[in-house]
Amino acid sequence: MRCDFCGRVVDRVRRIALDRDYDRLGQRHLVRYACAECSVRKEAERRQVVDAPAKPL
């Protein structure tokens, strides 16, 4: 299998599609799979955006 983010050939890939406040199952989008390292990095980036303080209007 190949990671869609870094291109490395790996034994396993991951896809996070559903989590609290995150749902990619109901959206049309390009499905991509990540190696363990890319999955950890992408999850950290996603959580940083979700957990960021709200900007005042």
C-alpha positions as CSV (number, residue, x, y, z in Angstrom):
1,M,0.0,0.0,0.0
2,R,1.1,3.6,-0.6
3,C,0.6,6.6,1.6
4,D,-1.4,9.2,-0.3
5,F,0.4,12.0,1.6
6,C,4.1,11.1,1.5
7,G,4.1,8.4,-1.1
8,R,5.9,5.8,0.9
9,V,5.1,2.2,0.4
10,V,4.0,0.7,3.8
11,D,2.3,-2.4,5.2
12,R,-0.7,-0.5,6.6
13,V,-2.5,2.8,5.9
14,R,-5.1,4.7,8.0
15,R,-8.1,6.9,7.3
16,I,-9.8,8.9,10.0
17,A,-13.3,9.6,8.8
18,L,-15.4,10.0,11.9
19,D,-14.6,11.5,15.3
20,R,-16.2,14.0,17.7
21,D,-16.9,17.2,15.7
22,Y,-15.4,15.6,12.6
23,D,-17.4,13.7,10.0
24,R,-16.0,13.0,6.5
25,L,-18.5,10.2,5.8
26,G,-21.3,12.5,4.7
27,Q,-19.2,14.8,2.5
28,R,-18.0,14.3,-1.1
29,H,-14.3,14.4,-1.1
30,L,-11.2,12.6,-2.4
31,V,-10.6,9.6,-0.1
32,R,-7.0,9.4,0.9
33,Y,-5.1,7.0,3.2
34,A,-2.1,7.8,5.4
35,C,0.9,5.9,6.8
36,A,1.2,5.9,10.6
37,E,3.5,9.0,10.6
38,C,1.4,11.0,8.3
39,S,-1.8,10.0,10.1
40,V,-0.4,11.3,13.4
41,R,0.7,14.5,11.8
42,K,-2.7,15.0,10.0
43,E,-4.6,14.2,13.2
44,A,-2.5,16.7,15.2
45,E,-3.2,19.4,12.5
46,R,-6.9,18.6,12.5
47,R,-7.2,18.8,16.3
48,Q,-5.2,22.0,16.5
49,V,-7.8,23.7,14.2
50,V,-10.8,22.1,16.1
51,D,-9.4,23.1,19.5
52,A,-8.3,26.6,18.5
53,P,-9.9,29.4,20.5
54,A,-12.7,31.2,18.6
55,K,-11.7,34.4,17.0
56,P,-13.8,37.4,18.1
57,L,-16.1,38.9,15.5
